[in-house]
Amino acid sequence: MDGVMSLDGLTSGEAARARPNVVPRRTSRSLGAIVRANVLTLFNLVIGVLWALILIFGEWQDGVFGLIMVANVLIGVIQELRAKRALDRLAVVGESPVTVRRDGAERRLPPHQVVLGDLVALGPGDALPVDGEVVAADGLEVDESLLTGESDPVRKEPGDPVLSGSFAVAGTGLFRATAVGVDAYAARLAEEASRFHLAPSELRDGVARFIRYITWLVIPIGALLTYSQLNNSADFATAITGAVAGIVTMIPEGLVLTTSIAFAVGVVRLARHRCLVQELPAVEGLARVDVLCLDKTGTLTAGGMTVDRVLPLREGRPVADALASLTAADSHPNATARAIADHFPAPGWRPLATVPFSSDRKWSGADFGPHGVWLLGAPDVLLDPSAPECAQAADLSATGVRVLVLCRTDRLPDPDVPADARTGMRAGWPGLIGDVEPVALVTLDQRVRPDARETLAYFARQNVALKIISGDDPRSVSAIAAALGVPGADRAVDARTLPEDEEALGRALDAATVFGRVSPRQKRLFVTALRGRGHTVAMTGDGVNDVLALKEADLGIAMGDGSPATKAVAQVVLLDNRFAALPHVVNEGRRVLANIERVAGLFLTKTFYAIVLSLATGVAGMMFPFTPRHSTLVNAVTIGLPALFLALAPTLERARPGFVPRVLRLAVPAGVISACAVLLAFLAADGGTLEESRTAAVLALFLTTWWVLVLVARPLNRWRVTLVAAMAGLFALALATPYVRRLFELTLGDPRDGLIAIGIALVASAVISAGVKVAGTLRA
């Protein structure tokens, strides 16, 4: 590019030859990456080696566990591909278009069709998809806080650089794209964040911790077990079979699979409600939320407004012309400006200078030369608090309407005067702008979303604390919240009176529900203070003033018609703008978390009884009490099949911290007691053949682990009772069918051995129940 270009932008031909803005989509990874993640694991390597040993030295029936490994890989890949397709489809729908100027005309294009050298138009709320250089600006202010951490908007003039990852908060402008795709600043700064990734979470950290510890245990215990089996058996194939049985059983290979499936299915289910989950672990975050911060405008109320009344405060002033001209001077009007523009036709006043509206300032203004300088904004920001017009505006706000004041002054204020971080007021205000004459009050109706009341009631029932926050007058916010039945709505707090200290602010936030006149900076401080008090915070929003808070929250939820910057930083986007979708979102998170905890208890019980059996047989120098085919059968009916159903079952259990300790409180005693029962049943049947002794051990193993399944499945309802009964029926059918008995090498010997095994298992099950109860009592 030659560095000099007209404001007509590129031609279509030039754009076709230029480099496009292609970056990896953050919601999904490639097919190759999905296959590698599911195939190339340490556990698959171990199981693959053991499978090969069985196929070489043992019988094929003992290698059935290898087929289960293959099935696990296929299921994992298929489920993640389903989630990938759902995410990619929704991501395209939810992608905010970019306005570029080509062939002298403006076009709306997807971000990936922006090319190097394009002229990109900016307005309030627009995210910058690429790096560039400003070529035209009219009051353009850009927030670069997501890149630099500095929250003050930066005024941009022609020639100034702008970076992807920032967003416009006020004014308009054009910039030329100088770096696109992976060369753009945001892509270089956070390459991994721009692609599919799994953010840290207690659940995934806990599972990873289990896997890491078990990996270190498998190697030495496996070596000890192999040595003891070789020393204890003259038959090399029998020794290898026994060693493989112990090692394979120690590996919770299905736990990672089940966790991945639960997340993937959660994403697909949310996609049916038009919820775009931009990071899979956000599903877990949904379950842990105990405080929900709701931005009033666009969340509790619909985006549009209508002018209700215009109340003149001075006679003979051109109120309609001034209002129409102020809104016409804004090339990117917000919902308030659009409502006024729809109500008043533009008179044709030409502005000599303008100050665009921003949520930080809470006012806009323009100098119309001979027609005067006019301001439009919040009455308690533009007027002296003691003025009667300010009191009149407060009374109107108490009815639930949005109130603005139209003022005339002698000169346009300087928008670059730094604002107070807490109040949003400029130094020297209002004396900075001379005499301010209030001319009229304007009231606007805000339409409450029809589903808002029911959704708020749901969160109240779920003990999720609500914080209604808004930049509007506290009295207006209070009236709307009260109409929706929000507890404590009559005690709205003016955020300008809140302390700046984080601890004191946190106490104030815990004590109240409704807050008005909240600045964008304060929204982020609210989230930080609540998190500092141990809360898991979700934040909803749709406007550019919500971006910082959404980024700070544990879970950011954006509305589908929100600003591009808002949707870019949120983990969940409600594409249909349905506030009523939030209960589905929270329920899905709770379902995933509670069910993964259940199945983790099953898988780790297996791991711990295998570790105890391997150590005991290795130290004692005895034969392992079952073969791989035996463990395949028992694990299928007590863990594998039930886990798939339990992982996808509906549940409304609220998430609790302490995932790892709770799972261990069940798995460790259950695993140890099950191992003891198996060893006792195996030794008690010592008078028969090795196959008969192993059959007695398998019977005891099934009964004790089946009872663990019963405990994990609680509270028992109709379908869960059906599930555990069906698993018992499948095992009984296996014992009753001659072909299956031969296939799994189940030899029924002396009936007394079977009765002894059943008795041992019943006692062990009772001890497991008592142990779980004692562990729960000690924790309480």
NUZAKOL-279690 format. One record per residue: x, y, z of N, C-alpha, C in turn; residue in three letters. Coordinates in steps of 0.05 Angstrom, whole numbers, plus 5000, padded with zeros to 4 digits. Layout:
% NUZAKOL-279690
XYZXYZXYZala...
//
This chain:
% NUZAKOL-279690
501749765000500050005000501850255000met500850464988502550704984502450895007asp500850845028500851015051499051265048gly498151325024496351545019493951445005val491651485016489251385003486951575008met484951574990482651744993480751625014ser478751785022476851685041474651505027leu475051445001473251254988473950964995asp476350925007477050655014478150494990gly478450234994479450064972477350014951leu478249944927476349854907475849554912thr473749444900473149164903475448994893ser476749074872479048924861481348924880gly481949154892484149174911483549004936glu481049004945480348844968480648544963ala480048464938480148174931483048084932ala484948264927487748184926489248214953arg487948364971489248424997488948185016ala490648195037490647985057488248015076arg486747795080484347815097485047785126pro483147855143483547845172482647575183asn484247375177483547095185485047035211val483546965232484646885257483246635266val484546465282483146225292480746295309pro478546145306476146205321476546105350arg475946265369476546195397474745985408arg472445925395470545745406471045455399thr472945395381473245115374476145075364ser476944815366479544745356479144575331arg481244525316481044385291480544085296ser479643945274479143665276481743515284leu483943595273486443465281487143495310gly486643745321487143795349485343625367ala482843605358480843445374481743155375ile482543045351483342765350485842725367val487842905365490242875380489642875410arg487943065419487343095447486042845459ala484442705442483042465452484642205448asn486542205430488041965424490841965438val492242185436495042195446495042265476leu494242075493494242125522496041905534thr497041975558498741785572497241525579leu494741555587493141315594492741135569phe492141265547491741105522494340955515asn496641085519499240955514499540705531leu499040745558499340515576497440295569val494940365564492940155558493540025532ile494540175512495340055486497539855489gly499539915506501739725510500739475524val499039515544497939275559496139115540leu494639245523492939105504494738925485trp496939045476498638895458499838645473ala500538675499501638455514499538225516leu497038305521494938105524494537955497ile494538105475494037985449496337795441leu498737855452501137695445501237445464ile500937485490501437275509498837155521phe496637295520494237195533492037115513gly489637105522487337045506485837295498glu484537285474483337525464481137625482trp479737445496477637535514478637735535gln481137705543482237885563483038145552asp482838175525483538425512481238595505gly478838525516476438685509476738975519val478239015540478639285550479839475529phe481339365510482439525489480339635470gly478239475465476039565449474539795463leu474339775490473039985505474740245502ile477340225502479040455498478440585471met478240425450477640525423474940665423val472940535436470240655438470340915453ala471940935474472141185489473241405471asn475241345455476441545437474341635417val472941445405470941525385468741695397leu467741615420465641765433466542045439ile469042065450470042335457470342515433gly471442405411471742555386469042645375val467142455374464542525362463142735379ile463142705405461742905422463043185419gln465743195419466943455417466543575389glu466343405368465743515341462943625341leu461043495355458343605357458343875370arg459843895392460044155405461344355388ala463444275373464844465355462944575334lys461444395321459544485301457544675312arg456444605336454444785348455645055354ala458045055366459345315372460045475347leu461045345327461845485303459445615289asp457145465289454745575276453745815292arg453745795318452846025335454746255333leu457346195332459346405331459046575306ala458346445283457846595259455346775262val453246655274450846815278451347055296val452947005318453347215337455647405331gly456947365308459147535300458247815293glu459448015305458648285300459948385274ser458348485255459448575230461048835234pro462848885215464549115215463849295191val463749555196463149745174465749835161thr466049775135468349855120467450025096val469250195087468550365064470150265040arg468650175020469750084995468350194971arg469850264950468650394926467050634934asp467850774955466451024963463850974978gly463150724984460650664998461250485022ala459550515043459950355067458650085064glu460049875074459049605073459349475101arg457449305107457649145132458648865126arg460948795137462248545131462948395156leu463048125155464147975177467048055182pro467948035207470748115213472847985196pro472447725189474447585174474747685145his472747845135472847955108474248225107gln474848345130476448585130479248525120val480348695103482948635091484948855097val487448805093489548995098489149235080leu489049475091488649725076485849815076gly483949665087481149745088480849995106asp478850165098478050375116475750275133leu476150275159474150165178472850395193val470150395194468750605207468250525236ala468350715254468050665283465850845294leu464250725312462250875328462250765356gly460850895374460750795402460050505405pro461650355419461150075423462449885403gly463549995382464849835362467549735371asp468049475369470649365375472449385351ala475049425355476949455334477849175326leu477249075302477948805295480848775286pro482048995278484848995268486349235278val488949245275490549485281490249685258asp490749935264490650135243491550405251gly491150595233491850875237489451045231glu488751225249486351395246486851585223val484751605205484951795183482852015185val480751965202478752175206477552125234ala476952335248475852305275474052545282ala471752485295469952685305469252615334asp470852725352470452665380470952375387gly472652245371473151955375474651905401leu473551735418474951645443474951345443glu477351235449477750945448478650855476val477350635485478050505510480050285505asp482450305515484550105511485149945537glu483149945555483649825581484149525580ser482949395560483349105558486249035549leu487649235538490349195530492349315549leu491749555560493649695577493049685606thr490449635613489649645641488849925650gly489250125633488450405639485650445630glu483850525649480950535642480050795630ser481751005631480851265619480851245589asp478651335576478551335547480751515535pro481751455512483851605499482751745474val483052015473482152165450483952095426arg482752035403484351965380483952175358lys486152265346486152455324487352325299glu486952445275488152335251491152295254pro492152065246494951995249495651835273gly493751815293494251655317493951355311asp495551185323495150895319492850795337pro491550585328489450455344490050155342val489350005363490049725365487549555368leu487749315356485549125359485449035388ser483048975397482648915425481649155441gly481749395430480549635442477849675430ser476349875440473749935429473050225433phe471350325415470550605415468450645437ala468650865452466650915472465051175466val466151345449464751595442465751695415ala464051855402464951975377464951775354gly465951865331466151705307468851745294thr469551565276472051595262472451385241gly474651415226475451225206478351155211leu479150905208481950835210482650635187phe485150655179486050475158487350235171arg486649985162487749735173490649705164ala492449695184495249655178496349385187thr494849235203495648965211493148805215ala493048575202490648405204491448115212val489447955218489947675225491747645249gly493547455247495347395270497447615274val497647805255499548025258498448245275asp495748245279494548455295495448435324ala495348665338496548675365495148485384tyr492448475384491048305403491648015398ala491947935372492547655366495347585376ala497247775373499947715382500147715412arg498547895425498647915454497447675468leu495347565457493847345470493147135449ala495147015437494646815416492946585426glu493646485450492146265460489246345468glu488946585477486246675485484446705461ala485546745437483946785414483046525401ser484146305412483446035401481845885422arg480845655414479545475433481345415457phe480345445481481945375504480145305527his481245165546479745085570480945245593leu479445435602480345605624480645445649ala482345535668482645385693479945365708pro479545145721477145105737477644905759ser476144915780476544725802476044445793glu474044405776473344145766475644025750leu476544165729478644065712481244045728arg481844235745484244215761484143965779asp481743905790481443675807481943415792gly480643395769480943155753483943115744val485143345736488043335728489743245751ala489043335776490643255799490342955804arg487942845802487542565805489242405785phe489142495760490642365738493642365744ile494642595753497442625758498442435780arg496842425802497642255824497541955816tyr495441885802495041605794497241525775ile498041705758500241635739502741565754thr503441715775505841655790505541395805trp503141325813502741075828502840825810leu501740855785501440625767504140495762val506240665757508840555748510040375770ile510540465795511740285815510040055823pro507340105826505639895835505339685812ile505239785787505139595765507639425763gly509939545769512439385768512439175790ala511539255814511439065837509438835830leu507138905819505138705813506238515792leu507538615771508538445750510638255761thr512438355778514438185790513237965807tyr511238025823510037825840508537615824ser507137705803505737505786507537315772gln509837425762511737255749513037055768leu513537145793514736965813512736755823asn510236815822508236645835506936455815asn507536475790506136305770508236185751ser507935925746509735795727508835865698ala506435955695505336015669505736315663asp507436375644508036655637505536805628phe503836685612501436815602499536885625ala499336705645497536755668498736985685thr501336995687502537205703502137485689ala502437485663502037735648499137825650ile497337635648494437695650493737815677thr494837695699494237805725495338085729gly497838125719499038395722497438605707ala496638535682495138725666492438785679val491238585691488638635704488838845725ala490938835741491239025763491939305752gly493639315732494539585722492239715707ile490839565690488539685675486439795694val485839645715483739725733484439975749thr487040025753487940265767487440515751met487240495725487040735707484140815704ile483441065713480741165709480341285681pro480741115661480741225634478041355626glu475941265638473341375630472741645643gly474241725664473641975678474042215660leu476342225646476842445628474842455606val474142215595472142205574469542305583leu468642215606465942295616465842595622thr468042705633468142995637467943145611thr469443065591469243195565466543175553ser465242935555462642905544460643085558ile460843095585458943265599459143555591ala461643655588461943935579460843975550phe461543785533460743815505457643795502ala456443615516453543595515452243845527val453443955548452444205559452444425539gly454644445524454744655503452644615482val452244365473450144315453447444375463val446844305488444244365500443744665502arg445744815510445445105511445145225484leu446345105464446045205436443145195427ala441644995437438844975430437245215441arg438245335463437045575474438345825463his439845795442441146025429443046165448arg444546005463446546115481449246025470cys450946225463453546165452455546165475leu456745925481458745895502461445925489val462846145494465346195480467746055493gln467345965518469445805531468045575546glu468745325540467345095551467245095581leu469345165596469145155625467245365636pro466245545619464245735628461745575638ala461345335627459145175636459445115666val461845065675462345015703461845265719glu462745495709462445745723459545805728gly457745725709454945775713453845645738leu454945415745453945265768454745395795ala457045535795458145635819457245915826arg455846045808455046325812453246355837val453946535855452146595877451346895878asp452547055861451747335858451447405828val449247515821448747585793448347885792leu450248025778450048315774448648365748cys446448515749444748565725444948855718leu445848915694445649185684442749225675asp441449435686438549465682437949495652lys439149685639438449755611439449525593thr437649425577438249215558438148935570gly437948915597437648655609434948625622thr434348795642431648795653429748945635leu430749145621429049295603429949235574thr428049265556428749225528430349465518ala431849425497433749635488432349895479gly430049875467428750115457427350285478gly426950545472425450725490423650905473met421751035486420051225472419851475490thr419651705476419351955491416551965504val416552015529413952025544412952315545asp414552495557413652775559416052955556arg415553195547417553415547416353635564val417653705586416653905604418354165602leu417454375589418954625587419354745614pro421754845619422454985644422755285639leu423055375615423255655607421455705583arg420255945583418556015561420156115537glu419156065513420356185489422956055480gly423555815490426055685481425455475460arg427155445439426655255418427354965427pro425654865445426354605457426354385436val424354365419424154155399426554175380ala427154415370429354445351432054365364asp432454445389434954385402435254085406ala433053945416433253655420433753515393leu432253595373432653455347435453505336ala436453745339439153805328441353655344ser441053635370443053495386443153195377leu440853075373440852795365441752755336thr441052955319441952935291444952965289ala446153115308449053155307450652905314ala449352705325450652455333450352255311asp452552185297452452005275452051715284ser452551655309452051385320450451415346his447851485343446151535367445651275383pro445551315410444751085427441751065428asn440650885445437750845446436251095454ala437351245473436151495481435951695459thr438151735445438251925423436351845400ala436251585395434451485374431551545381arg430851505406428051555415427351845411ala429152025418428652315415428552385385ile430352275369430352325341427752235327ala426652015336424151915325421852105332asp422152245354419952415364419952695352his422352795346422653065335424053065308phe422853205288424253225262426653415264pro428753365250431153525251430653795237ala431454025250430954295238433154385219pro435354245219437554325202439654505214gly439754525241441954675253444554525248trp446554685241449254555235451054595259arg452154385271453954415294456754505285pro457754695301460554785296462554605311leu461654495334463254315350461354135366ala462253895372460553705387462153565408thr460753485429461953295449459953055450val460852825439459052595439458352495467pro456152355468455352235494457252005501phe457751985527459151745537457951675564ser458051415571456951335597458551445620ser461051515615462751625636461851915642asp461352075620460552355625457652375632arg455952215620453052225624451852475612lys453052595592451852815577453152835550trp451852985532452953045506452353345500ser453653455481453253745476454053825448gly453254055439453954155413453754465412ala455554585397455554875393454254925365asp451855045365450455105340450755385331phe452955525339453455795330451355985339gly449956115320447956315327445556195343pro445255935342443055805357443855735386his446455775392447355735420448655465424gly449555435449450855185458448855035475val448454785469446354625482447654365494trp446554285517447454045530445053865536leu445353605535443253415542444453195559leu443353155583444452945600442952905626gly444252775645443052715671442752975687ala440353025698439853265713441753295737pro442253075751443953105775446953125768asp447553115743450353165734450553455723val448553545708448753805695447754035713leu446053975733444854185749445954185777leu445654415790446354445818444354275834asp445254105852443453925867441254085882pro441754335889439854495904437754625886ser438154605860436254735841433554605842ala431354755840428654635841428254445817pro429454505794429154335771430354055777glu432454045793433653785801431753625818cys430353755836428353615853426053515836ala425153685817423053605799423753355783gln426253345773427253115758427352865776ala428052905801428152675820425452555824ala423352735827420652635830419752475806asp420452565782419752425758421152155756leu423752145764425251895764424051685782ser422851775804421651585823419351435811ala418251525788416051375775417151155756thr419751145753420950935736421651015708gly421351265701422051365675424951465675val426151475652428851595650428451895645arg429952055660429552345658432152475649val431952645629434252805619433553095621leu435553265623435153555623436553675599val435053845586436254005563437054275574leu439554345570440654595581441954765559cys441955025565443355205547445655335564arg447955375551450255485565451755675546thr453755805556455155995539457555885524asp458555645532460755525518460755225523arg461855085503461854785504464054695523leu463454515542465454415561467654265547pro469954245560472154095550471853805559asp471353615541470953335549473453195559pro475753325555478253195563479053245591asp477553415606478153465634477753195649val479853105664479652835677477252815695pro475952595695473652545712474452425739ala472852475759473252345784472552055781asp474351875790473951585785471351485798ala470451605819468151505834465551625824arg465451885819462952015813462552065783thr464752065768464552125739464452425734gly464652595755464452885752467252995744met467253215729469653345721470553545742arg473253585744474253775763473154055756ala472354205776471354475772468554495762gly467154265760464454265750462554365772trp460354525766459654615739460854885731pro462455005749463555275742465255265717gly466255035710467855005686466455105661leu463855075660462455145635460755405638ile461155545659459655795662456855745671gly455055925663452255905671450855685655asp449355515670447855305657444855365662val443355405640440555465642438855225635glu437555095655435754875648433354965632pro432854845609430854935591428454745591val428954475593426754285592427554025604ala425653875615426053605624424753415604leu426153205597425153005578424952735593val422552615591422252345604421852135582thr423151905586422951685567422051435581leu420151295568419151045578421150815571asp421550645591423250415587421550155590gln421549995569419849755569421249535583arg419949435604421049205620420648955604val422648785603422448535589420248365602arg418448235587416248085598417147845615pro419547735609420547505624422247575648asp422547835653424447915674423447835702ala420847875708419847805735420247515742arg419447335723419647055728422546965731glu424347085715427147005716428447095743thr427747335752428847435777427747265800leu425247175798424147005819425646735820ala426446635797427946385796430546415812tyr431946625806434546665820434146695850phe432046825858431446855887431046575899ala429546405885429046135896431645975897arg433546025880436045885879438146005898gln437346205914439246335932441546465918asn441046565894443046725880442447025886val444247165898443847445905443847615880ala442047805878441847985855442948255862leu444348385844445248655846444448795820lys442448975823441449125800443149385798ile444649415777446449655775445849795749ile445950065750445250225727446550495729ser446950625706447950895706445651095710gly443151005710440851185713440551285741asp438751465745438051575771437151345789asp438151335814437451115833434451085836pro432951315836430051295840428751155816arg429651205792428551075769429150775770ser431550705777432350415778430750285800val430350425822428850315845425950255837ser424750435822421950395814421650155796ala423450115777423249885759423849625774ile425849625792426449385807424049315825ala422849515837420549455855418249345839ala417849445815415649335798416149045791ala418648965791419348685784419448505809leu418948625832418848465857421548405868gly423548565863426248525873426248605903val427048425921427148495950429148725954pro428448915971430249135978430349345957gly428549335937428649535915428049815925ala426649845947425950105957428350245970asp430550105974432850225987435150255966arg434550385944436550425923438850605933ala441250545925443650685933444750845910val445451095915446851265896449851185897asp450851075875453550965875455651175880ala454951435876456951645881457451685910arg455751575927456151595956457751355968thr458351165951459650915961462650965967leu463750815985466650855991468350735969pro470750825967472650725947474250485957glu474550455983476050235994474549975987asp476049775977474849535967473349385989glu474449366013473149216034470549356043glu470749616046468349766054466249756032ala467049766007465249755984463849475984leu465449265989464248995990462048976011gly462549096035460449076056457949226047arg458349456034456049616024454449466003ala455949315986454549165965453048935976leu454148805997452648586009450048676023asp450048926031447749036047445549136029ala445949186004443949305986443649145960ala441549205946440949055921440949235896thr439949475899439549655876441449895877val442749955855444750165855444350335829phe444250595832444050775809446450965808gly446651095784448851275779451551135782arg451650895772454150735773455750795748val458250875751459950935728461150675718ser462050675693463350425682465650335699pro467150515711469350435728468350305753arg466150405764465050295788463950015783gln462849965760461749695754463949495758lys466249555747468549365751469349345780arg469349575795469949565823467949405839leu465349415831463349255844464048965842phe464648875817465248595813467748505829val469748675829472248615843471748595873thr470148785884469548775913467948535921ala466048455904464448215910466147965909leu467847945890469547715888471547705911arg472347945920474147955943472847855969gly470247845970468847745993468047445990arg469247315970468847035966466546955949gly465247145936463047085918463946995891his462446825878462746765849460746935834thr461847125818460147335807459747305777val457247315769456547335741455547625735ala456247725712455447995704454147985677met451748105675450448135649450648415639thr450648455613450748725602450448715572gly450048955561449848975532451249215520asp451949405537453149655527456149665531gly457449855518460349875519461149945548val459450065563460150135591460149895609asn459349655599459449415615461849245610asp463549325591465749145582467649085605val468549285619470549245640469449055662leu466949095669465748915690465448635680ala464648605655464348335643467048185643leu469148335637471748215635472748135663lys471948285683472948235711471348015724glu468847965716467147775729468047485725ala467247305743467847025739466446925714asp464147035708462646955684461347205672leu462147275648460947495634458747395615gly456347515616454147445599453247685584ile453347675557452647905540450047845525ala448548045520446048025504446848025474met445347875458446047845430446048105414gly444348295422444348555407446148765421asp447848665439449648855453451848945434gly453549115445455749225429457749005422ser459149035399461148825393463248795414pro464049015427466048985448465048815471ala462448845478461248695500461248395494thr460448325470460348045462463147925459lys465048085453467847985450469047895476ala468348015498469547945524467847755540val465347715533463647535549464247245544ala463747075564464046785560461546665549gln459246795554456646695544455146925531val454046875507452547075493449746965489val447647115498444847045494443947155467leu444146995446443847095419441047205414leu439047095427436247185423435447405442asp437347505458436847715478434647625498asn434447375502432347275521433547255549arg432647435566433547425594432647165607phe430347055597429346805608431046565602ala433146605585434946375579436846335602ala437246535619439246505641438746265660leu436146215668435745975684436745715670pro436345695644437345465629440345445631his441645685629444545695630445545595657val444345695679445245615706444645325711val442245235703441544955707443444765693asn444244845669446144665654448844655668glu449744875678452244875693452044695718gly449844715732449544555756449344255749arg447944195727447743915719450543795713arg452143945698454743845690456443805715val456543995733458343975756457543755775leu454943745781454043545800454443265789ala453943225764454142955752456942865749asn458743055742461542975740462642895768ile461643025789462542945815461542665822glu459142595813458142325818459842115804arg460342155778461841945764464741935772val465842165781468542155791468841975815ala466741975832466741785855466841495846gly465341435825465341155815468141075804leu469241245787471741175774474041155794phe474041335813476241335833475941115853leu473541025858473240785875474540545862thr474240525835475540305820478640335822lys479540575820482440625821483540545848thr482240615869483240565896483140265903phe480940125895480939845902483039695885tyr483639785861485739665844488439705857ala488939945867491440005880491939835904ile489839805921490039645946490539355938val489039255919489338975910492138915899leu493039105883495639075870497839075891ser497639255911499639265932499539005949leu497138925956496838685973497838435959ala497138395934498038155920500938165914thr501938415908504738445903506538385927gly505738485950507238445974507038155984val504538045982504137775992505037565972ala505537645948506537455928504337255920gly501837345919499637165911498537245883met496937075872495737125846493737345848met493437505827491537725827488737595826phe486737705841484237565845482337575821pro482937715799481337695775482937765751phe481837715727483237765702482038015689thr483338115667482238345653479438315644pro478638075635475938045625473938075648arg474737975672473038015696472538315702his474738465702474538745709472938895687ser473138805662471638925640468638895645thr467838655653465038605658463938765682leu465438755705464538895729464539195725val466639295713466839585708464639685689asn463939515669461839605650459239645664ala458439465682455739485694455639645719val457939705732457839865756459040145752thr460440185730461740455726461140555698ile462040415677462040515650459240595640gly457440405639454740465630453240655648leu453240615675451840805692453041085691pro455641105687456841375686455841535663ala455441405640454441555617451641665622leu449941505635447241605642447341815663phe448941775684449041965706450242225698leu452142215680453542465671451642645656ala449542535643447742695627445042735640leu444742645664442142665678441442945687ala438843015688438043275699438443285729pro439343515738439643565767439743865772thr438743945795438744235802440444285827leu442244095834443844125857445744365854glu445844535874447644765872450544685876arg452244795861455144725863456244825889ala458044665900459444735925462444715921arg463944875935466844845933467744585947pro470144505941471244255954470744005938gly470844025911470343795894472143555901phe474743605903476743395907476243255935val476143405957475743265983473143105984pro471043205972468443055973468742795958arg469942795935470242555920472042355934val474142445946475942265961474642155986leu472842305999471542196023469841956016arg468941935991467441695983469341485971leu471041565953472641375937474641225953ala476041365972478141225987477041006005val475141066023474140846040472640626023pro471140716003469640515987471640335972ala473740455961475740295947477240095965gly478040195989479540026007477739796017val475339856024473539646035472839446013ile472339535988471739355966474139165961ser476539275963478939105959479138895981ala478538976005478638776027476538556023cys474138636014472038436009472938235987ala474138345966475038175943477137975953val479038075968481237895978480137675996leu478237756014477037556033475537346017leu473937435997472337235981474237055965ala476437165955478337015939479736805957phe480536885981481936695999480036486010leu477536576015475536386027474836166008ala475136205982474536005962477135855953ala479035845970481735745962481635445957asp479535305966479535015962479034935934gly477935105917477335035890479535115871gly478835125845480835195825481235505825thr483335595811483835885809481436025797leu480235905776477936035763475536055782glu475135855799472935865818473436075839glu475836095848476536295868476136575857ser477036605832476736865819473836935814arg472136735809469236795805468036895831thr468836765854467836865880468737145885ala471237205878472237485881470637675864ala470037595839468537775821465737825832val464537615843461837655855461937865878leu463937835895464138035917464838315906ala466438325886467138585874464738715862leu463138565847460738685835458838795857phe458238635877456338715897457238965912leu459738985920460639215934460739465916thr461739445892461739675874459039755864thr457239555862454439615855453139785878trp453839715902452739875925453940165925trp456440195917457540465914455940615892val455240475871453540605850450840695862leu449640535879447140615892447540875909val449740875924450341115940450841365923leu452241325901452841555884450341655870val448541475863446141555848444041705865ala444441715891442441845908442342145902arg440042275906437442155915436141985894pro435241755902434141565883431241645875leu430841675849428241705839427541475820asn425441495805424541265789426641175769arg427741365754429541285733432241195744trp433141305767435641215778435340935791arg433040875803432540605813432540415789val431240495767431240325743434140275733thr435740485734438540455724440040255741leu440040285767441740105784440539825783val437939795781436739535779437439395753ala437539555731438239445705441139345705ala442939485719445739395720445939135735met444439105757444438855772443238635754ala441238695739440038495721441938405699gly443538595689445538525668447638335679leu448538385704450538205715449337925721phe446837925731445537665736445237515710ala444537655689444237525663446837405653leu449037555658451637445650452337185665ala451637175691452036935707450336705698leu447936775688445936565681446336465652ala447836605636448136525608450736365604thr450536115595452935955593455036075574pro454236185551456136295533457636525545tyr456136705559457436935572459236845594val458436635609460236535630462836435619arg462636295596465136195584466736425573arg465436625561466836855550468437005572leu467137045595468437195616469737015637phe469936755631471336565648470236565677glu467636545679466336535705465636245711leu466836125731466435845737465135825765thr462635735766461235715791461935455804leu463335465826464235225840462335155863gly463535105886461935035910460035265917asp457435205919455435425926456235575952pro457535435970458235565995460235795990arg461935765969463735985963462236235954asp460136185937458536405928457036545951gly455936375970454436495992456336646011leu458836536015460736686031461436946018ile461836945992462537195978460237405980ala457737305978455537485981455337596010ile455837426029455837526057458037726062gly460437676052462637866055461838136042ile460738116018459938366004457838526019ala455938376031453838526046454938666070leu456738536084458038666107459738906097val461238866075462839086065461139326056ala458839266044457039486035456039636059ser455339496081454439636105456639806117ala459139706116461339866127461840116109val461540076083461840306065459740526071ile457240436074455140626081455740776107ser456640626127457240746153459640936150ala461640856134463941036131463241296117gly461441276097460641526083459041706102val457341586118455741736137457641876158lys459541726168461441836188463042066175val463942026150465442236137463842486134ala461242456127459442686124459042826151gly458742666172458442776199460842936208thr463242816203465742956211466043216196leu465343206170465543456154463643666165arg461243586172459243776182460243886209ala
//
